[in-house]
Structures are given as C-alpha cells and as structure tokens.
Amino acid sequence: MNSTVQILSLRDYPERTDECRKLLLEHARKEAGRLGFKVVYLTTGEIRFYEKYGFREVGLTTFTWGRPTKVYEHDTILEHGGITKNANR
C-alpha cells in the first residue's frame, strides 16, 4: 500500500505553537498507523526542524523543480498507544 498525505508547512505559521505542531505530527502518525502503515516519511528543505519531533534523516532526494530535499522517517503510532518499530533499524 502506498499513500501520500500533504501537510501545510508548519514552520510558515508562527502563531502555531510548538505543542500544536507536535499534535499535528502525532495525529498524522496515528492515522498512518490506523491505516496499517508502519513508518511515515516526509520530505523537507528544512534542516534540523523535524528532528526535535523524533524524525530521523534517512536520505536525500530532489523535488520535481530540482531543489534538493531531505527525507525523514518516523514510526507510526498504533491506536492502542504503542509505537511501531522499524525493522530496518
């Protein structure tokens, strides 16, 4: 199964608190877990922004328009509150 979810740039909205950013990212991880995914990935040009939310850098790719971007991953959150474990680590 392959799915893509696009989230607004959390960094572009200074009125959103760090807690709100954390809750939005956790919600996305819970939804991915509910849908059966074990890992979520995001691509971003932001450096060291998502690490504070537990995301790990796993690679580098290029956006369609040629700009380099980092690829990050994080385990999903299962409905009963557990965190899935990535077998590749």
C-alpha positions as protocol buffer text, in pm:
chain_id: "A"
residue {
  index: 1
  type: MET
  ca { x: 0 y: 0 z: 0 }
}
residue {
  index: 2
  type: ASN
  ca { x: 128 y: 344 z: -88 }
}
residue {
  index: 3
  type: SER
  ca { x: -25 y: 671 z: 20 }
}
residue {
  index: 4
  type: THR
  ca { x: 72 y: 1036 z: 28 }
}
residue {
  index: 5
  type: VAL
  ca { x: -53 y: 1291 z: 278 }
}
residue {
  index: 6
  type: GLN
  ca { x: 43 y: 1653 z: 237 }
}
residue {
  index: 7
  type: ILE
  ca { x: 64 y: 1875 z: 544 }
}
residue {
  index: 8
  type: LEU
  ca { x: 97 y: 2252 z: 533 }
}
residue {
  index: 9
  type: SER
  ca { x: 439 y: 2385 z: 618 }
}
residue {
  index: 10
  type: LEU
  ca { x: 426 y: 2405 z: 996 }
}
residue {
  index: 11
  type: ARG
  ca { x: 716 y: 2645 z: 1005 }
}
residue {
  index: 12
  type: ASP
  ca { x: 535 y: 2911 z: 800 }
}
residue {
  index: 13
  type: TYR
  ca { x: 279 y: 2983 z: 1072 }
}
residue {
  index: 14
  type: PRO
  ca { x: 447 y: 3148 z: 1373 }
}
residue {
  index: 15
  type: GLU
  ca { x: 113 y: 3177 z: 1553 }
}
residue {
  index: 16
  type: ARG
  ca { x: 104 y: 2798 z: 1584 }
}
residue {
  index: 17
  type: THR
  ca { x: 274 y: 2686 z: 1900 }
}
residue {
  index: 18
  type: ASP
  ca { x: 529 y: 2409 z: 1925 }
}
residue {
  index: 19
  type: GLU
  ca { x: 264 y: 2200 z: 2101 }
}
residue {
  index: 20
  type: CYS
  ca { x: 26 y: 2242 z: 1807 }
}
residue {
  index: 21
  type: ARG
  ca { x: 299 y: 2133 z: 1565 }
}
residue {
  index: 22
  type: LYS
  ca { x: 367 y: 1828 z: 1782 }
}
residue {
  index: 23
  type: LEU
  ca { x: -3 y: 1736 z: 1795 }
}
residue {
  index: 24
  type: LEU
  ca { x: -44 y: 1768 z: 1416 }
}
residue {
  index: 25
  type: LEU
  ca { x: 257 y: 1543 z: 1352 }
}
residue {
  index: 26
  type: GLU
  ca { x: 137 y: 1289 z: 1611 }
}
residue {
  index: 27
  type: HIS
  ca { x: -209 y: 1286 z: 1455 }
}
residue {
  index: 28
  type: ALA
  ca { x: -58 y: 1212 z: 1112 }
}
residue {
  index: 29
  type: ARG
  ca { x: 146 y: 926 z: 1265 }
}
residue {
  index: 30
  type: LYS
  ca { x: -164 y: 784 z: 1438 }
}
residue {
  index: 31
  type: GLU
  ca { x: -368 y: 798 z: 1117 }
}
residue {
  index: 32
  type: ALA
  ca { x: -90 y: 624 z: 927 }
}
residue {
  index: 33
  type: GLY
  ca { x: -78 y: 353 z: 1196 }
}
residue {
  index: 34
  type: ARG
  ca { x: -456 y: 314 z: 1183 }
}
residue {
  index: 35
  type: LEU
  ca { x: -431 y: 265 z: 807 }
}
residue {
  index: 36
  type: GLY
  ca { x: -173 y: -12 z: 855 }
}
residue {
  index: 37
  type: PHE
  ca { x: 148 y: 174 z: 779 }
}
residue {
  index: 38
  type: LYS
  ca { x: 450 y: 106 z: 999 }
}
residue {
  index: 39
  type: VAL
  ca { x: 659 y: 410 z: 905 }
}
residue {
  index: 40
  type: VAL
  ca { x: 583 y: 762 z: 783 }
}
residue {
  index: 41
  type: TYR
  ca { x: 816 y: 964 z: 564 }
}
residue {
  index: 42
  type: LEU
  ca { x: 838 y: 1334 z: 494 }
}
residue {
  index: 43
  type: THR
  ca { x: 1047 y: 1542 z: 260 }
}
residue {
  index: 44
  type: THR
  ca { x: 1157 y: 1891 z: 350 }
}
residue {
  index: 45
  type: GLY
  ca { x: 1415 y: 2155 z: 281 }
}
residue {
  index: 46
  type: GLU
  ca { x: 1418 y: 2245 z: 650 }
}
residue {
  index: 47
  type: ILE
  ca { x: 1732 y: 2136 z: 829 }
}
residue {
  index: 48
  type: ARG
  ca { x: 1710 y: 2009 z: 1189 }
}
residue {
  index: 49
  type: PHE
  ca { x: 1347 y: 2121 z: 1228 }
}
residue {
  index: 50
  type: TYR
  ca { x: 1177 y: 1781 z: 1241 }
}
residue {
  index: 51
  type: GLU
  ca { x: 1445 y: 1606 z: 1447 }
}
residue {
  index: 52
  type: LYS
  ca { x: 1306 y: 1765 z: 1762 }
}
residue {
  index: 53
  type: TYR
  ca { x: 983 y: 1575 z: 1688 }
}
residue {
  index: 54
  type: GLY
  ca { x: 1167 y: 1244 z: 1663 }
}
residue {
  index: 55
  type: PHE
  ca { x: 1208 y: 1220 z: 1285 }
}
residue {
  index: 56
  type: ARG
  ca { x: 1531 y: 1063 z: 1157 }
}
residue {
  index: 57
  type: GLU
  ca { x: 1707 y: 1170 z: 838 }
}
residue {
  index: 58
  type: VAL
  ca { x: 1726 y: 872 z: 602 }
}
residue {
  index: 59
  type: GLY
  ca { x: 1822 y: 1019 z: 267 }
}
residue {
  index: 60
  type: LEU
  ca { x: 1830 y: 1295 z: 14 }
}
residue {
  index: 61
  type: THR
  ca { x: 1619 y: 1341 z: -297 }
}
residue {
  index: 62
  type: THR
  ca { x: 1531 y: 1616 z: -542 }
}
residue {
  index: 63
  type: PHE
  ca { x: 1198 y: 1796 z: -576 }
}
residue {
  index: 64
  type: THR
  ca { x: 1040 y: 1799 z: -922 }
}
residue {
  index: 65
  type: TRP
  ca { x: 1174 y: 2152 z: -983 }
}
residue {
  index: 66
  type: GLY
  ca { x: 1531 y: 2042 z: -900 }
}
residue {
  index: 67
  type: ARG
  ca { x: 1572 y: 2168 z: -544 }
}
residue {
  index: 68
  type: PRO
  ca { x: 1739 y: 1916 z: -309 }
}
residue {
  index: 69
  type: THR
  ca { x: 1536 y: 1795 z: -13 }
}
residue {
  index: 70
  type: LYS
  ca { x: 1599 y: 1571 z: 284 }
}
residue {
  index: 71
  type: VAL
  ca { x: 1390 y: 1260 z: 352 }
}
residue {
  index: 72
  type: TYR
  ca { x: 1294 y: 1183 z: 712 }
}
residue {
  index: 73
  type: GLU
  ca { x: 1114 y: 888 z: 871 }
}
residue {
  index: 74
  type: HIS
  ca { x: 933 y: 819 z: 1197 }
}
residue {
  index: 75
  type: ASP
  ca { x: 749 y: 517 z: 1335 }
}
residue {
  index: 76
  type: THR
  ca { x: 372 y: 533 z: 1326 }
}
residue {
  index: 77
  type: ILE
  ca { x: 165 y: 531 z: 1645 }
}
residue {
  index: 78
  type: LEU
  ca { x: -72 y: 239 z: 1690 }
}
residue {
  index: 79
  type: GLU
  ca { x: -429 y: 305 z: 1807 }
}
residue {
  index: 80
  type: HIS
  ca { x: -365 y: 142 z: 2144 }
}
residue {
  index: 81
  type: GLY
  ca { x: -81 y: 388 z: 2204 }
}
residue {
  index: 82
  type: GLY
  ca { x: 217 y: 171 z: 2106 }
}
residue {
  index: 83
  type: ILE
  ca { x: 480 y: 282 z: 1862 }
}
residue {
  index: 84
  type: THR
  ca { x: 567 y: 52 z: 1576 }
}
residue {
  index: 85
  type: LYS
  ca { x: 926 y: -48 z: 1533 }
}
residue {
  index: 86
  type: ASN
  ca { x: 1103 y: -13 z: 1201 }
}
residue {
  index: 87
  type: ALA
  ca { x: 1262 y: -346 z: 1113 }
}
residue {
  index: 88
  type: ASN
  ca { x: 1536 y: -166 z: 919 }
}
residue {
  index: 89
  type: ARG
  ca { x: 1692 y: -15 z: 1230 }
}
